[in-house]
Amino acid sequence: MRYSFKNDYSEGAHPRIIEALLKYNMSQEAGYGEDQFSKQAKNLIRNKINNPEASIFFLSGGTQTNLICISALLRPHEAVISAKTGHIVTNETGAIEAVGHKILEKETKDGKLKVEHIEAILNNHQLRPHVVKPRLVYISNATELGSLYNREELKRLYEYCNQKNLILFMDGARLGQALLSSDLSWEDCAQFTHTFYIGGTKNGALLGEALVFNSTRYSEDFDYILKQKGALLAKGRILGLQFLELFQDDLYIELARKAKEYAELIQEALIKKGIDFLSPTESNQIFPILNHHQIKKLEEKFEFYVWKNIDENRSAIRLITSWATQETEVKKLISLIEEF
């Protein structure tokens, strides 16, 4: 059986989370997120981001979180601005468009939106009321290309969005990587976005994301919407308990660090062999450009995505490490790379 570097959610959950779920399995708890674990987890997150007023909701997955949050924040005629490589554009089966909101895409070199990208879209949507109204800016940190927004970049986007009456929403499916590898802090996430989510699915949880509204201005009646969309779990304790475990003693960052360190080892081996990359990456995602012989050699032992065709002889592949990646498999992969 080939070892997988396809994604960072191939395994179940960190053992501490499984142990906690077993430990409290038979305890009776209130439903729909009113259990003690969910309440404690939310307070831990509020303390971590230094925002006691934050409204926090637990959802089961990233696409569900993006869809419900974005559709709740927009009126029917309003649209989303996103990088062309954004997850809502490329990997969510048109979910945002399916509920009536156009995504206004912008080509970027590294998957990151800049103020000038947003400004160009706003300038092209001035013919009121004949065009959709850009209203929400969607970014992900880390991006789909493994790049990161640092503190100054996020602050600049946030300030511009405030000037233009736009909502800044940050997809944090791999937020642990962003916090590890840049000068961004938990407090910055709360201070320089209107809403963001903390990804658990790709960082040690069995499932689950924590959606954070930094102001009650944007979270009003969201509990109604969550229920109406079928996302308010009766057994909300399952999500709350996992985030309680992840945030009790910085387990969340510890798990992201392991994935990051293994990715760096693989990247260093590729650099030593003179391998080029599709884009610079600072997270647990690596996009080396290999020839077809090299790809075939790696495919004999490992699973990964062939991400993008470069020319008739080369393609970029995507390698992803996780909190559960085995050191022995990393060493095997590096040994094959050294044979290139």
C-alpha positions as CSV (number, residue, x, y, z in Angstrom):
1,M,0.0,0.0,0.0
2,R,1.4,3.4,-1.0
3,Y,1.7,6.0,1.7
4,S,-0.4,9.1,1.1
5,F,0.9,12.7,0.9
6,K,-2.4,13.7,-0.8
7,N,-4.0,15.7,2.1
8,D,-3.8,16.4,5.8
9,Y,-7.0,14.7,6.9
10,S,-6.3,11.0,5.8
11,E,-6.1,9.9,9.4
12,G,-8.9,10.0,12.0
13,A,-8.0,12.2,15.0
14,H,-5.3,12.9,17.5
15,P,-5.3,10.2,20.2
16,R,-6.1,12.8,22.9
17,I,-9.3,13.7,21.1
18,I,-10.3,10.1,20.8
19,E,-9.6,9.6,24.5
20,A,-11.6,12.6,25.5
21,L,-14.6,11.5,23.4
22,L,-14.4,8.0,25.0
23,K,-14.0,9.5,28.5
24,Y,-17.1,11.6,28.3
25,N,-19.1,9.3,26.0
26,M,-21.7,8.3,28.5
27,S,-22.1,11.7,30.3
28,Q,-25.4,13.4,29.6
29,E,-25.1,16.8,28.1
30,A,-27.4,19.5,26.7
31,G,-27.8,19.4,22.9
32,Y,-27.2,21.8,20.1
33,G,-24.0,23.3,21.4
34,E,-25.3,24.1,24.9
35,D,-23.1,21.4,26.5
36,Q,-20.3,22.3,29.0
37,F,-17.5,21.3,26.6
38,S,-18.7,23.7,23.8
39,K,-19.1,26.5,26.3
40,Q,-15.6,26.0,27.7
41,A,-14.0,25.7,24.3
42,K,-15.6,28.9,23.1
43,N,-14.3,30.7,26.2
44,L,-10.8,29.4,25.6
45,I,-10.9,30.6,22.0
46,R,-12.2,34.0,23.1
47,N,-9.3,34.3,25.5
48,K,-6.8,33.1,22.9
49,I,-8.0,35.8,20.4
50,N,-8.4,38.4,23.2
51,N,-12.0,39.2,22.1
52,P,-14.6,38.5,24.9
53,E,-17.3,39.7,22.6
54,A,-16.7,37.2,19.8
55,S,-19.6,35.0,18.7
56,I,-18.4,31.4,18.0
57,F,-20.2,28.6,16.3
58,F,-19.0,25.0,15.6
59,L,-19.7,23.5,12.2
60,S,-18.7,20.1,10.8
61,G,-16.6,21.0,7.7
62,G,-14.9,23.7,5.7
63,T,-17.2,23.9,2.7
64,Q,-20.2,23.9,4.9
65,T,-18.7,26.8,6.9
66,N,-17.8,28.8,3.9
67,L,-21.2,28.3,2.3
68,I,-23.4,29.1,5.4
69,C,-21.3,32.0,6.6
70,I,-21.0,33.7,3.2
71,S,-24.6,33.2,2.3
72,A,-25.7,34.5,5.7
73,L,-23.7,37.7,5.3
74,L,-24.8,38.6,1.8
75,R,-28.1,39.9,0.3
76,P,-29.3,38.4,-2.9
77,H,-27.6,40.9,-5.2
78,E,-24.3,40.9,-3.5
79,A,-21.1,39.1,-4.6
80,V,-17.9,37.6,-3.3
81,I,-14.3,38.7,-4.3
82,S,-11.8,35.8,-4.3
83,A,-8.5,34.9,-5.8
84,K,-9.0,32.5,-8.8
85,T,-7.3,29.8,-6.8
86,G,-9.6,30.3,-3.8
87,H,-11.1,27.1,-2.3
88,I,-14.7,28.5,-2.9
89,V,-13.8,28.8,-6.6
90,T,-11.9,25.6,-7.3
91,N,-13.1,22.9,-4.8
92,E,-16.6,23.5,-3.6
93,T,-18.7,22.4,-6.6
94,G,-20.1,25.9,-7.2
95,A,-21.7,26.0,-3.7
96,I,-21.6,29.8,-3.4
97,E,-23.1,30.3,-6.9
98,A,-25.7,27.6,-6.1
99,V,-27.2,29.9,-3.5
100,G,-27.3,32.9,-5.8
101,H,-24.0,34.7,-5.2
102,K,-21.6,35.4,-8.0
103,I,-17.9,34.9,-7.3
104,L,-15.7,37.7,-8.8
105,E,-12.4,36.0,-9.4
106,K,-9.0,37.6,-9.7
107,E,-5.8,36.0,-11.1
108,T,-2.9,36.3,-8.6
109,K,0.6,35.0,-8.7
110,D,0.7,33.5,-5.3
111,G,-2.9,32.9,-4.4
112,K,-3.1,36.1,-2.2
113,L,-5.4,39.0,-2.8
114,K,-4.0,42.5,-2.5
115,V,-5.8,45.8,-2.2
116,E,-5.1,46.6,-5.9
117,H,-6.9,43.3,-6.9
118,I,-10.0,44.3,-4.9
119,E,-9.9,47.9,-6.2
120,A,-9.8,46.7,-9.8
121,I,-12.9,44.6,-9.3
122,L,-14.8,47.4,-7.5
123,N,-13.9,49.7,-10.4
124,N,-15.4,47.2,-12.9
125,H,-18.7,47.0,-11.0
126,Q,-19.9,50.6,-10.9
127,L,-22.8,50.3,-13.2
128,R,-25.5,50.2,-10.5
129,P,-28.0,48.5,-10.5
130,H,-27.0,46.4,-13.6
131,V,-24.1,44.6,-12.1
132,V,-23.7,42.6,-8.9
133,K,-22.5,44.5,-5.9
134,P,-19.1,43.3,-4.5
135,R,-19.6,43.0,-0.8
136,L,-17.5,40.2,0.8
137,V,-13.8,39.6,0.3
138,Y,-12.8,35.9,0.7
139,I,-9.2,35.0,1.6
140,S,-7.7,31.8,3.0
141,N,-4.7,31.6,5.3
142,A,-2.8,29.5,4.3
143,T,-3.9,29.9,0.7
144,E,-4.5,27.0,-1.7
145,L,-0.9,27.5,-3.0
146,G,0.7,27.4,0.4
147,S,1.4,31.1,0.7
148,L,0.6,33.1,3.8
149,Y,-0.8,36.5,4.7
150,N,1.5,38.3,7.3
151,R,0.2,40.8,9.8
152,E,0.8,43.9,7.7
153,E,-0.9,42.3,4.6
154,L,-4.0,41.3,6.6
155,K,-4.2,44.7,8.3
156,R,-4.0,46.5,5.0
157,L,-6.8,44.4,3.5
158,Y,-8.9,44.9,6.6
159,E,-8.5,48.7,6.6
160,Y,-9.3,48.9,2.9
161,C,-12.4,46.7,3.4
162,N,-13.6,49.1,6.2
163,Q,-13.1,52.1,3.9
164,K,-15.1,50.5,1.1
165,N,-17.8,48.9,3.4
166,L,-16.7,45.4,2.5
167,I,-16.7,42.3,4.8
168,L,-13.4,40.5,5.2
169,F,-13.8,36.8,5.7
170,M,-10.8,34.5,6.3
171,D,-10.9,30.8,5.6
172,G,-8.7,29.2,8.3
173,A,-8.8,25.6,7.2
174,R,-5.0,25.6,7.7
175,L,-4.8,28.5,10.1
176,G,-2.3,26.7,12.3
177,Q,0.2,26.9,9.5
178,A,-0.3,30.6,9.0
179,L,0.2,31.3,12.7
180,L,3.4,29.2,12.9
181,S,5.1,30.6,9.8
182,S,4.4,34.4,9.8
183,D,4.2,37.2,12.3
184,L,0.4,36.8,12.5
185,S,-1.0,36.2,16.0
186,W,-4.4,34.9,17.3
187,E,-5.2,38.5,18.3
188,D,-4.4,39.7,14.8
189,C,-7.0,37.3,13.3
190,A,-9.7,38.8,15.5
191,Q,-8.5,42.4,15.1
192,F,-8.0,42.4,11.3
193,T,-10.9,40.4,10.0
194,H,-14.6,40.7,10.4
195,T,-15.0,36.9,10.6
196,F,-12.8,33.9,10.3
197,Y,-12.7,30.2,11.1
198,I,-10.3,27.9,12.8
199,G,-9.9,24.7,10.9
200,G,-10.0,21.5,13.0
201,T,-10.5,18.9,10.2
202,K,-7.0,19.5,8.8
203,N,-5.3,19.8,12.1
204,G,-5.9,16.9,14.3
205,A,-9.7,16.9,14.9
206,L,-12.0,14.1,13.8
207,L,-14.0,16.8,12.1
208,G,-15.1,20.4,12.8
209,E,-14.4,24.1,12.3
210,A,-14.8,27.0,14.7
211,L,-16.4,30.0,13.0
212,V,-15.6,33.3,14.8
213,F,-17.6,36.5,14.3
214,N,-15.4,39.3,15.7
215,S,-18.5,41.6,16.1
216,T,-22.1,40.8,17.0
217,R,-22.9,43.1,14.0
218,Y,-22.3,40.2,11.7
219,S,-23.5,37.3,13.9
220,E,-27.1,38.5,14.6
221,D,-29.5,35.6,14.1
222,F,-26.8,33.3,12.8
223,D,-28.0,30.6,15.2
224,Y,-31.3,30.6,13.3
225,I,-29.5,30.3,10.0
226,L,-27.3,27.5,11.3
227,K,-30.4,25.5,12.3
228,Q,-32.3,26.2,9.1
229,K,-29.4,25.0,7.0
230,G,-29.2,21.7,8.9
231,A,-25.8,22.5,10.4
232,L,-26.8,22.8,14.1
233,L,-25.9,19.3,15.4
234,A,-28.0,17.8,18.2
235,K,-24.8,16.2,19.5
236,G,-22.8,19.5,19.4
237,R,-20.7,18.1,22.2
238,I,-18.8,16.1,19.6
239,L,-17.4,19.3,18.1
240,G,-17.1,21.3,21.3
241,L,-15.1,18.6,23.1
242,Q,-12.6,18.4,20.3
243,F,-11.9,22.1,20.3
244,L,-11.7,22.1,24.0
245,E,-8.9,19.5,23.7
246,L,-7.2,21.4,20.9
247,F,-7.1,24.7,22.9
248,Q,-6.5,23.5,26.4
249,D,-2.7,23.6,26.2
250,D,-1.9,24.8,22.6
251,L,-2.2,21.3,21.1
252,Y,-3.6,23.0,18.0
253,I,-0.3,24.8,17.3
254,E,1.8,21.8,18.4
255,L,0.1,19.6,15.7
256,A,0.6,22.3,13.0
257,R,4.2,22.5,14.0
258,K,4.8,18.9,13.3
259,A,3.3,19.1,9.8
260,K,5.3,22.2,9.1
261,E,8.7,20.7,10.2
262,Y,8.2,17.6,8.0
263,A,7.2,19.8,5.0
264,E,10.4,21.8,5.5
265,L,12.5,18.6,5.5
266,I,11.0,17.5,2.2
267,Q,11.3,21.0,0.7
268,E,15.0,21.2,1.6
269,A,15.7,17.9,-0.1
270,L,14.0,19.1,-3.2
271,I,15.9,22.4,-3.2
272,K,19.2,20.6,-2.8
273,K,18.4,18.7,-6.0
274,G,17.7,22.0,-7.9
275,I,14.0,21.4,-8.2
276,D,11.8,24.4,-9.1
277,F,8.5,25.1,-7.5
278,L,5.1,26.2,-8.8
279,S,5.0,28.9,-6.2
280,P,6.9,29.8,-3.0
281,T,5.2,28.0,0.0
282,E,5.5,28.6,3.7
283,S,3.0,26.0,4.9
284,N,2.7,22.2,4.9
285,Q,1.9,22.2,1.2
286,I,4.7,21.8,-1.3
287,F,4.4,22.2,-5.1
288,P,7.6,20.9,-6.8
289,I,7.8,20.8,-10.6
290,L,9.1,17.4,-11.7
291,N,9.6,15.6,-15.0
292,H,7.4,12.7,-15.8
293,H,10.0,10.1,-15.0
294,Q,10.5,11.6,-11.5
295,I,6.8,11.7,-10.9
296,K,6.4,8.0,-11.9
297,K,9.2,7.0,-9.6
298,L,7.5,8.7,-6.6
299,E,4.2,7.2,-7.6
300,E,5.6,3.8,-7.1
301,K,5.8,4.4,-3.3
302,F,3.5,7.4,-2.6
303,E,0.2,8.9,-3.3
304,F,-0.1,12.6,-4.2
305,Y,-1.9,14.9,-6.6
306,V,-0.5,15.9,-10.0
307,W,-1.5,19.5,-9.6
308,K,-0.8,21.3,-12.8
309,N,0.7,20.6,-16.2
310,I,3.7,22.8,-16.9
311,D,4.8,21.6,-20.3
312,E,5.0,18.4,-22.3
313,N,7.7,17.0,-20.0
314,R,6.9,18.4,-16.6
315,S,4.1,18.8,-14.1
316,A,3.7,20.3,-10.7
317,I,2.7,17.9,-8.0
318,R,1.3,18.7,-4.5
319,L,2.7,17.1,-1.4
320,I,1.1,17.7,2.0
321,T,2.2,16.7,5.4
322,S,0.0,16.5,8.5
323,W,0.0,16.2,12.3
324,A,0.0,12.4,11.8
325,T,2.7,12.1,9.1
326,Q,5.2,9.4,9.9
327,E,8.9,10.2,10.1
328,T,9.9,6.9,8.5
329,E,7.8,7.8,5.4
330,V,9.3,11.3,5.2
331,K,12.7,9.7,5.2
332,K,11.7,7.2,2.5
333,L,10.4,10.1,0.3
334,I,13.5,12.1,0.8
335,S,15.7,9.1,-0.1
336,L,13.8,8.8,-3.4
337,I,14.2,12.5,-4.0
338,E,17.9,12.2,-3.4
339,E,18.1,9.7,-6.3
340,F,16.8,12.2,-8.8
